[in-house]
Amino acid sequence: MVTARAVAETVTDPELPQLTLADLGVLRDVAEDAGRVTVWITPTYTGCPAMDAMRDDLVHRLAAAGYPGADVRVVLSPPWTTDWITEAGRRKLAAAGIAPPGPAPRPAAGPVPLALGPTRAAVRCPQCGSGDTEELSRFGATACRALRRCRACGEPFDHVKEI
């Protein structure tokens, strides 16, 4: 029988279906104890509407693999950061035409600063690789993505914002 962890690691993100929850870094832990499975996940941001779908997908996939009644718990601390996206996940994003995030901003201490202006770091076009891109909208298909356009090839693309 395949382990509960191996099953959980195959569940995809409902908003970025090319990534598994493990690729995205939201799958925190999976434990099996006397036939009972507990899974811990962290939302990409507080109030993420995909959390219900993630939980349901985990419960259903685990049940289909012989682990009925899995308990999925949400862990908020430490908060998720785009730095938790695996290298494989970053490659999958780029292959799907979505620019992966750069390093997340790190404040010296205290709360994370709110940046209201356009993205400061250069974002490479996932189509042609050019760094000559512009932000068209701070909000893309989901709240964690921005809509950008490449000035070199003219193609629009999503960019996963650094958090």
N, C-alpha and C positions, 0 to 999 in steps of 0.2 A: 504494500500500500504506500502511496506517495505521502509525504509528510504534509501536515496542515500548512506549514510555512511555505513549502514548494507550491501548494495550491494558491495560497494568498498572494504569492509573488507573481502569479499570472494574471491577476485581476487588473483590468485597465481603468484608467481615469476616464470618467464620463465626458469631460470637456476636452481632453487631449488623448483620444483613444489610441494614439500611436505609442503612448507611454503606459507602462504598468504603474501601479501604486508604488512599487519598489523603485522603479526608475525615477519617479517624481520625488521620492524621499518622504512620502507621507505614511508609508507603512513602517511603523516604529518597532513593533515586536509581535511575535506569535508564540503562544505557549500552549502546550498540550499537557493536561493533568487528569489522569484517570478517565480518559475518553472525552473530557470536556476541553473545548478550544476557546481561547481568549485571544483576541486580536486588538492591538492598540494602533490607532491612526491619529495623525495630526492634520488639521485643516491648513490649507495654504494661507488662509486668512480667516479671522473670526467672522462667522456668519456665512461661510462659503456654502452656496446652495447645492453643491455637488456632494456634500457629506452624506445625505440620506441615500443617494444613489450608490456611493462607495460602500456604505454599510450593507445595503441590500445585495449588491453584487457579491460582496465577500461572503455573506451568509448563504446565498444561493449556490455559489461556486463550491464552498466548503461542504454544504449538504450533499451536493451532487457527487462529491468525491468521498462520501462516507463519514463526514463530520457534521451531523445535524445539530442544530441549536447553538451554533457558535455565538459567543458574546463579543460584540465589537464595542470597544470603548474609545472615547476621544481623549487625547492627551494634549493639553494646551501649553505645557511648559517643558522644555524651552520651546518658544514659538518657531514654527517652520520658517525656513529661509530658502531662497532659490539656490543657495550654495549646496543644499542637500540633493539637488538633482544630480543623478549619476552621470558619469562621462558617456555611458551608453545612452542614457536619456537625452543628453545634449545632442548626440549624433542623430538620434531618431527625430528630434525636433527639426534639426537642420535638413535632414533628408525629406521631411514632410513640408519643407518650405517655410518653417517657422524659425525665426532667429532665436537661439537660446540666450538666456540671460548672461550677463557678465558677472563679475564678483558683486555680491551684495554690499551696499554701503555699511560701514561700521563706524558708529559714533564712538567717541572716546569713552563716554560714560553717560548714563541717563537714558531717557527715552529716545527712540528712533526719530530723527528729524523728518518732517513732512516736506517733501520737495514738490512744489506746485508747478514749476516750469517744465520745459521739455527735458527729455533724458540728456544728461550731460555726457555720458560716455558714447564713443563711436559704436554704432551698431552695424555689423556687417550684413550685407544682403545675402540671404541663404541661396539665392539663385546664381549670382555671378561673383560673390565674394567682395564686392566693393564696399568700402567704408563710407562712401559718399551717399548717405541716406538721410531722409528727413522724416520727422514725425508728423503724420497727418491728423491723428486723433490719439489722445492719451488713453482712450478706451476702445478696445477692439472687440472681437467676438465674445470675450469674457472679461471680467474685471481685472484679471491678472495679465491681460495682453494689451498692447498698444498697436495701432495701425501705422505702418511706416511705408515709405516708397523709396526705391533706389533711384538716385539721380543718374546713375550710369546706364542701367538697363531699362529703367522706367517701370519695373514691376512693383506692385504693392505686396506687402507681406506683413504678417503678424510678428510681434516681438514679445516674448515673455519678459515682463518687467522684473527688474531686480528688487527683491524684497529682503 
